Amino acid sequence: MQKITIGTVLDTKHGRAKVTGIDLHPVTGRIDCPPIEMTEIWPSLIAFCVFDLDNGHWAYGDEVTVVNND
């Protein structure tokens, strides 16, 4: 299981893009809980994240798929 890091390529509703920022929201549904800026996360935490993308968009973790670069 590989970590998702800055530079990881994701498929999103905005097209294929690289991650430029990761915000981890440890308590979903709580707007009074500030996000934690991360440089990498385990895939099991993807649903708790918002990703900034190099195409100027952002996406929720449950809206993305990691592109296998093998």
Phi, psi and omega in degrees: 000112180272146177287153173267125185233173171301130182101346177296139179270131180238147167268127182226174176291348177261008182102184180281133183206159177267148178285129175247346179198149179229123174248118179267125178250092187294336178240096182292145180083000180249104181283344179276358179258110183292150179288161176254121179286128183237158173253345176201152177217159172280146180304333179294345180259005187302324182292344181262011187241156168240130184251129169274140186240155183286356178263011177090359180256177172222163181210145172288152182300328180280002178252006185237160174228134179286132177276128179282114183268017181289000000 
